[in-house]
């Protein structure tokens, strides 16, 4: 199963590289695009859940790394929830 990483810039300007065990994240994000924080969070939940489900279908267990990445994204998003119109920028995909 091809894995991929995607680099994001959070509203405070910090950059982070995120992990997915599946290329499905490319169906939910576009490199170079900005997403409202809520939209980024919803797309992350959908994409990483699908990715974990694909691992489960293939190997018989969900992908703990994808679910852990989702948890980190949720925690990080909570830090910016009080900002006025926070945006997350998806910088690039890293094969």
C-alpha positions as CSV (number, residue, x, y, z in Angstrom):
1,X,0.0,0.0,0.0
2,X,1.6,3.3,-1.0
3,X,2.0,5.7,1.8
4,X,2.4,9.5,1.5
5,X,3.1,12.5,3.6
6,X,1.6,15.9,3.3
7,X,3.2,19.1,4.6
8,X,0.9,21.8,6.1
9,X,1.4,25.3,7.4
10,X,-0.7,26.0,10.5
11,X,-2.3,29.4,11.2
12,X,0.6,30.5,13.4
13,X,3.1,29.8,10.5
14,X,4.6,26.6,11.8
15,X,4.9,23.8,9.4
16,X,4.3,20.1,10.0
17,X,4.6,16.9,7.9
18,X,1.6,14.6,8.3
19,X,1.4,10.9,7.4
20,X,-1.1,8.8,5.5
21,X,-0.8,5.1,4.7
22,X,-2.8,5.7,1.5
23,X,-2.8,8.1,-1.3
24,X,-6.4,8.9,-0.6
25,X,-5.4,12.2,1.0
26,X,-4.7,13.5,-2.5
27,X,-8.4,13.1,-3.2
28,X,-9.2,15.4,-0.3
29,X,-6.4,18.0,-0.4
30,X,-4.7,20.0,-3.1
31,X,-1.1,21.1,-2.8
32,X,-0.9,24.8,-2.6
33,X,-4.5,25.2,-1.3
34,X,-5.7,27.0,1.8
35,X,-8.5,25.4,3.9
36,X,-10.6,26.9,6.6
37,X,-9.6,25.2,9.9
38,X,-13.0,23.3,10.2
39,X,-12.8,22.2,6.6
40,X,-9.2,21.0,7.0
41,X,-10.2,19.1,10.1
42,X,-13.2,17.5,8.4
43,X,-11.3,16.5,5.3
44,X,-8.5,15.1,7.5
45,X,-11.0,13.0,9.5
46,X,-12.5,11.6,6.3
47,X,-9.3,10.9,4.4
48,X,-7.3,9.4,7.3
49,X,-10.3,7.3,8.4
50,X,-10.6,5.9,4.8
51,X,-6.8,5.3,4.8
52,X,-7.0,3.4,8.1
53,X,-10.0,1.4,6.8
54,X,-8.0,0.4,3.7
55,X,-5.2,-0.9,5.9
56,X,-7.8,-2.8,7.9
57,X,-9.3,-4.3,4.7
58,X,-5.9,-5.4,3.5
59,X,-4.2,-6.5,6.8
60,X,-7.0,-7.1,9.2
61,X,-6.4,-4.2,11.6
62,X,-6.8,-0.5,11.4
63,X,-3.7,1.8,10.9
64,X,-2.7,3.1,14.3
65,X,-0.3,5.5,12.7
66,X,-3.1,7.1,10.6
67,X,-5.4,7.3,13.6
68,X,-2.6,8.8,15.6
69,X,-2.0,11.4,12.9
70,X,-5.6,12.3,13.0
71,X,-5.5,12.7,16.8
72,X,-2.5,15.0,16.4
73,X,-4.3,17.1,13.8
74,X,-7.4,17.3,16.0
75,X,-5.2,18.4,19.0
76,X,-3.4,21.0,16.9
77,X,-6.6,22.3,15.4
78,X,-8.0,22.9,18.8
79,X,-5.2,25.3,19.5
80,X,-6.4,27.6,16.7
81,X,-10.2,27.2,17.1
82,X,-10.5,30.5,18.9
83,X,-8.8,32.5,16.1
84,X,-10.8,34.6,13.7
85,X,-11.0,32.6,10.4
86,X,-8.0,30.4,10.8
87,X,-6.6,28.8,7.7
88,X,-4.4,25.8,7.1
89,X,-2.2,25.7,4.0
90,X,-1.4,22.4,2.4
91,X,2.1,23.0,1.0
92,X,2.9,19.8,-0.8
93,X,2.8,16.0,-0.9
94,X,5.9,14.0,-0.3
95,X,5.9,10.5,-1.7
